Amino acid sequence: MIKPGQTYLAVKPSEARPDKHFIRIKVVGVGPGIPGIWGYGKVDVVTLTADGREVRRRSIEASQLHATATTRDGQHRRTGYVLEAGQ
């Protein structure tokens, strides 16, 4: 279950940075979850910088957030964000 305060790590590194930097995001809000309205299935997130600052608030699809780094078939995920350990 997705909850505010959880942090996630990108499955693959940022293409914009040559140092193989993996983007970290933090959930700051979860939508109401009412089918048929705009924004259904979205969560509000912020990007976390290396020093822990919260920048770039935005909404993303909840389906991009995953509890494990593997699919149900055991394959490594290629897209999205994975819940960091201990959360």
C-alpha positions as CSV (number, residue, x, y, z in Angstrom):
1,M,0.0,0.0,0.0
2,I,1.3,3.4,-0.9
3,K,1.5,5.9,2.0
4,P,2.9,9.5,2.4
5,G,6.5,9.5,3.6
6,Q,7.6,6.4,1.7
7,T,10.7,6.8,-0.5
8,Y,11.3,5.1,-3.8
9,L,14.4,4.6,-6.0
10,A,14.3,4.7,-9.8
11,V,14.8,1.3,-11.4
12,K,17.3,2.7,-13.9
13,P,19.7,5.7,-13.7
14,S,18.9,9.1,-15.0
15,E,19.8,9.6,-18.7
16,A,20.5,13.3,-18.1
17,R,23.4,12.6,-15.8
18,P,26.6,10.8,-16.8
19,D,27.4,9.5,-13.3
20,K,24.7,6.8,-13.2
21,H,22.6,8.7,-10.7
22,F,19.4,7.0,-9.5
23,I,16.6,9.4,-8.8
24,R,15.0,9.1,-5.4
25,I,11.4,10.3,-4.8
26,K,9.2,10.6,-1.7
27,V,5.4,10.3,-1.7
28,V,3.8,13.4,-0.2
29,G,0.1,12.8,-1.0
30,V,-2.2,10.0,-2.2
31,G,-5.2,10.8,-4.4
32,P,-8.8,10.0,-3.3
33,G,-9.1,6.9,-5.5
34,I,-12.5,7.6,-6.9
35,P,-12.9,6.0,-10.4
36,G,-14.0,8.1,-13.3
37,I,-12.5,11.4,-12.2
38,W,-9.4,13.2,-13.3
39,G,-6.3,12.3,-11.3
40,Y,-7.6,8.8,-10.3
41,G,-4.7,6.4,-9.6
42,K,-2.1,9.2,-9.1
43,V,0.1,10.1,-6.2
44,D,2.0,13.4,-5.4
45,V,5.7,13.0,-5.1
46,V,8.8,15.1,-4.7
47,T,12.3,14.5,-5.9
48,L,14.9,14.1,-3.1
49,T,18.3,15.6,-3.6
50,A,21.5,14.1,-2.3
51,D,21.3,16.3,0.9
52,G,17.6,15.4,1.5
53,R,15.9,18.5,0.1
54,E,12.5,18.1,-1.5
55,V,12.3,19.6,-5.0
56,R,10.1,19.2,-8.1
57,R,6.7,18.3,-6.8
58,R,4.5,16.5,-9.3
59,S,1.9,13.8,-9.8
60,I,2.7,10.4,-11.2
61,E,0.7,7.3,-11.9
62,A,0.5,5.0,-8.9
63,S,1.3,2.1,-11.2
64,Q,4.9,3.4,-11.5
65,L,5.5,2.6,-7.8
66,H,6.5,-1.0,-7.0
67,A,7.1,-2.9,-3.8
68,T,9.8,-5.1,-5.2
69,A,12.5,-4.8,-7.9
70,T,11.2,-7.9,-9.7
71,T,8.0,-8.7,-11.6
72,R,5.8,-11.6,-10.5
73,D,7.7,-13.7,-13.2
74,G,11.0,-13.0,-11.5
75,Q,12.3,-10.6,-14.1
76,H,14.0,-7.4,-13.1
77,R,11.8,-4.3,-13.6
78,R,12.9,-2.0,-16.4
79,T,10.7,1.1,-15.6
80,G,9.3,2.8,-12.5
81,Y,10.4,3.2,-8.9
82,V,11.0,0.6,-6.3
83,L,10.3,1.0,-2.5
84,E,13.5,1.5,-0.6
85,A,14.3,-1.2,2.0
86,G,12.9,-0.9,5.5
87,Q,9.7,0.9,4.6
